[in-house]
């Protein structure tokens, strides 16, 4: 990877060549088939890298078979290398992303859809079956354009923040949502906190506007390799010690 990673001090990405990255849609489909109440999201799916028709079909189908339990977590991406491999222009990814969100919302509503924009231009077509509802679009990223994109949609997914950073980010998002005329609408904030999990800390952060936290990734809490039973015990402890007390 040649591109610098924007979320670490040394600009080195956390992923390694030997790491597994299973397909998100196949994984969510498998999990949705054996659960009833869990909600699903991707954190985050590099939307402007993809084909908008394929994303509309995959997300629409998954939302239907999961009984409306899918949120779409997206970002514009930071790794120019993968855009080059896909043959997609890296420098217009923001504009491409915004237009793709508009198109997806049209397809999710159902029926014939046509679109004539700067990045996409197509005549009437239909993706069927369609969920017939608007999935929440949650946006990741820490830059000002990313925060504004989140403020125009349904939520923000943080890449990791210290507790001291959260109030300022929440205030910035609130101001942007007010500017966009969306401050009266529901808004989800999913933030991984770079600190030891503590119920009191989460309650304090909730008062600033943060609505959801993240259990530490197993790689950090349990090590590089851990059993399913270890993972279950880890999640049960988080539910008992944090979720139940917040």
C-alpha positions as CSV (number, residue, x, y, z in Angstrom):
1,X,0.0,0.0,0.0
2,X,1.5,3.3,-1.1
3,X,-1.2,5.7,0.1
4,X,-0.6,7.1,3.6
5,X,-3.2,5.9,6.2
6,X,-4.9,9.1,7.7
7,X,-5.9,7.6,11.0
8,X,-2.5,6.6,12.6
9,X,0.4,8.8,13.7
10,X,2.9,7.0,11.5
11,X,0.5,6.9,8.4
12,X,0.9,3.1,8.3
13,X,-2.4,1.1,7.7
14,X,-3.4,-1.4,10.3
15,X,-4.1,-4.2,7.9
16,X,-1.5,-6.8,6.9
17,X,-1.4,-9.0,3.8
18,X,-2.3,-12.1,5.8
19,X,-5.4,-10.6,7.3
20,X,-8.8,-11.9,6.3
21,X,-11.4,-9.5,4.7
22,X,-14.4,-11.7,3.8
23,X,-17.1,-10.1,1.7
24,X,-19.4,-7.9,3.8
25,X,-22.6,-8.7,2.0
26,X,-22.1,-12.5,2.1
27,X,-21.2,-12.3,5.8
28,X,-24.2,-10.1,6.7
29,X,-26.5,-12.5,4.8
30,X,-25.1,-15.5,6.8
31,X,-25.5,-13.6,10.2
32,X,-29.0,-12.3,9.3
33,X,-30.1,-15.9,8.6
34,X,-29.5,-17.1,12.2
35,X,-30.5,-13.9,14.1
36,X,-33.7,-12.0,14.7
37,X,-32.9,-8.7,16.5
38,X,-29.3,-7.8,15.6
39,X,-28.9,-4.8,13.3
40,X,-26.1,-4.8,10.7
41,X,-23.9,-2.2,9.2
42,X,-20.5,-2.0,7.4
43,X,-17.8,0.2,8.9
44,X,-17.2,1.4,6.3
45,X,-18.0,0.4,2.7
46,X,-16.0,2.4,0.2
47,X,-19.0,3.4,-1.8
48,X,-17.5,5.4,-4.7
49,X,-15.3,2.5,-5.6
50,X,-18.2,0.3,-6.4
51,X,-20.9,-0.2,-9.1
52,X,-24.1,1.6,-8.0
53,X,-26.4,-0.9,-9.6
54,X,-24.7,-3.8,-7.8
55,X,-24.8,-2.0,-4.4
56,X,-28.5,-1.2,-4.9
57,X,-29.2,-4.9,-5.6
58,X,-27.1,-6.2,-2.7
59,X,-28.3,-3.8,-0.1
60,X,-31.9,-4.0,-1.1
61,X,-31.9,-7.8,-1.0
62,X,-30.1,-7.9,2.3
63,X,-32.6,-5.5,3.9
64,X,-35.5,-7.6,2.8
65,X,-34.1,-11.0,4.0
66,X,-32.9,-9.5,7.3
67,X,-36.4,-8.0,7.9
68,X,-35.2,-4.4,7.6
69,X,-32.2,-4.7,9.8
70,X,-29.5,-3.2,7.5
71,X,-27.9,0.2,7.7
72,X,-25.4,1.3,5.0
73,X,-22.2,2.5,6.5
74,X,-20.1,4.2,3.9
75,X,-17.0,6.3,3.3
76,X,-15.2,7.8,0.3
77,X,-12.0,5.9,0.9
78,X,-8.4,7.0,1.5
79,X,-6.4,4.4,-0.5
80,X,-5.7,5.6,-4.0
81,X,-4.1,2.3,-4.8
82,X,-7.4,0.4,-4.7
83,X,-9.1,3.1,-6.9
84,X,-6.3,2.6,-9.4
85,X,-6.8,-1.2,-9.4
86,X,-10.6,-0.7,-10.0
87,X,-10.0,1.9,-12.7
88,X,-12.1,4.5,-10.8
89,X,-11.0,8.2,-10.5
90,X,-9.8,8.8,-7.0
91,X,-10.0,12.6,-7.1
92,X,-13.8,12.7,-7.9
93,X,-14.7,10.1,-5.2
94,X,-16.6,12.6,-3.0
95,X,-18.9,13.8,-5.8
96,X,-19.3,10.3,-7.0
97,X,-20.3,9.2,-3.5
98,X,-22.9,11.9,-3.0
99,X,-24.5,11.1,-6.3
100,X,-24.5,7.3,-5.6
101,X,-26.4,8.0,-2.3
102,X,-29.1,9.8,-4.2
103,X,-29.3,7.0,-6.7
104,X,-29.5,4.3,-4.0
105,X,-32.3,6.1,-2.3
106,X,-34.2,6.1,-5.6
107,X,-33.7,2.4,-6.2
108,X,-34.6,1.5,-2.5
109,X,-38.0,3.2,-3.1
110,X,-38.8,0.8,-5.9
111,X,-40.1,1.2,-9.4
112,X,-38.4,2.5,-12.5
113,X,-35.5,4.9,-11.9
114,X,-33.6,7.2,-14.2
115,X,-30.8,9.5,-13.3
116,X,-29.0,12.2,-15.3
117,X,-26.1,13.7,-13.3
118,X,-22.5,14.7,-13.5
119,X,-21.1,11.4,-12.5
120,X,-23.9,9.0,-13.6
121,X,-26.3,9.1,-16.5
122,X,-28.8,6.3,-17.2
123,X,-32.3,5.9,-18.5
124,X,-35.2,4.2,-16.7
125,X,-34.4,0.8,-15.1
126,X,-35.4,-1.1,-12.0
127,X,-33.7,-3.1,-9.3
128,X,-36.2,-5.6,-8.0
129,X,-37.1,-6.6,-5.4
130,X,-36.7,-3.3,-3.6
131,X,-37.1,-2.8,0.2
132,X,-39.6,0.0,-0.3
133,X,-38.0,2.0,2.6
134,X,-35.1,4.2,3.1
135,X,-32.2,2.5,4.9
136,X,-30.1,4.7,7.1
137,X,-26.9,6.0,5.5
138,X,-24.1,6.3,8.1
139,X,-21.0,8.1,7.0
140,X,-17.5,7.5,8.2
141,X,-14.5,9.9,8.1
142,X,-12.9,12.6,10.1
143,X,-12.4,15.4,7.6
144,X,-14.7,18.4,7.3
145,X,-16.2,17.1,4.0
146,X,-16.9,13.7,5.6
147,X,-18.6,15.3,8.6
148,X,-20.7,17.5,6.3
149,X,-21.7,14.4,4.3
150,X,-22.7,12.7,7.6
151,X,-24.7,15.7,8.7
152,X,-26.7,15.5,5.4
153,X,-27.5,11.9,6.0
154,X,-28.5,9.7,9.0
155,X,-25.4,9.3,11.1
156,X,-21.6,9.3,11.6
157,X,-19.2,6.4,12.2
158,X,-16.0,7.6,13.9
159,X,-12.6,6.0,13.2
160,X,-11.6,6.2,16.8
161,X,-11.6,9.1,19.2
162,X,-10.4,9.9,22.7
163,X,-13.1,10.8,25.3
164,X,-11.8,14.4,25.3
165,X,-12.3,14.7,21.5
166,X,-15.9,13.6,21.4
167,X,-17.7,16.8,22.7
168,X,-16.1,19.0,20.0
169,X,-16.9,16.5,17.2
170,X,-20.5,16.3,18.5
171,X,-20.8,20.1,18.6
172,X,-19.4,20.4,15.0
173,X,-21.9,17.8,13.7
174,X,-24.8,19.5,15.5
175,X,-23.8,22.8,13.9
176,X,-23.5,21.2,10.4
177,X,-26.9,19.5,10.8
178,X,-28.5,22.7,11.8
179,X,-27.0,24.4,8.7
180,X,-28.3,21.6,6.6
181,X,-31.8,21.9,8.1
182,X,-31.7,18.4,9.5
183,X,-31.2,19.1,13.3
184,X,-34.8,17.9,14.0
185,X,-34.2,14.5,12.5
186,X,-32.9,11.3,14.2
187,X,-29.1,11.0,14.0
188,X,-26.8,8.1,15.0
189,X,-23.2,8.6,16.1
190,X,-21.2,5.4,16.4
191,X,-17.8,6.0,17.9
192,X,-15.0,3.8,19.0
193,X,-13.4,5.3,22.1
194,X,-9.7,5.0,22.5
195,X,-9.9,4.3,26.3
196,X,-10.7,1.5,28.6
197,X,-14.5,0.8,28.5
198,X,-16.3,2.3,31.5
199,X,-20.0,2.8,31.9
200,X,-19.7,6.1,33.6
201,X,-17.5,7.4,30.7
202,X,-20.1,6.3,28.2
203,X,-22.9,8.0,30.1
204,X,-21.0,11.3,30.2
205,X,-20.3,11.0,26.4
206,X,-24.0,10.3,25.8
207,X,-24.8,13.7,27.3
208,X,-22.7,15.3,24.6
209,X,-24.8,13.7,21.8
210,X,-22.9,10.4,21.3
211,X,-25.5,7.7,20.8
212,X,-23.5,4.5,20.3
213,X,-20.1,3.0,21.2
214,X,-18.1,0.1,19.9
215,X,-16.7,-2.9,21.8
216,X,-13.0,-3.0,21.2
217,X,-12.0,-5.2,18.2
218,X,-11.1,-8.7,19.2
219,X,-7.6,-8.2,17.7
220,X,-6.9,-5.7,20.5
221,X,-8.9,-7.1,23.4
222,X,-8.1,-10.8,22.8
223,X,-5.0,-10.9,20.6
224,X,-4.4,-11.9,17.0
225,X,-6.2,-15.3,17.3
226,X,-9.1,-16.2,19.6
227,X,-11.8,-18.8,19.8
228,X,-15.5,-18.3,19.2
229,X,-16.1,-19.0,22.9
230,X,-13.5,-16.3,23.8
231,X,-15.3,-13.8,21.5
232,X,-18.7,-14.7,23.0
233,X,-17.4,-14.2,26.6
234,X,-15.9,-10.9,25.5
235,X,-19.1,-9.6,24.1
236,X,-21.2,-10.9,27.0
237,X,-18.9,-9.0,29.4
238,X,-19.3,-5.8,27.4
239,X,-23.1,-6.3,27.5
240,X,-23.1,-6.9,31.2
241,X,-20.6,-4.3,32.3
242,X,-21.3,-1.5,29.8
243,X,-24.5,-1.8,27.8
244,X,-26.7,-2.9,30.8
245,X,-25.4,0.1,32.8
246,X,-25.9,2.8,30.1
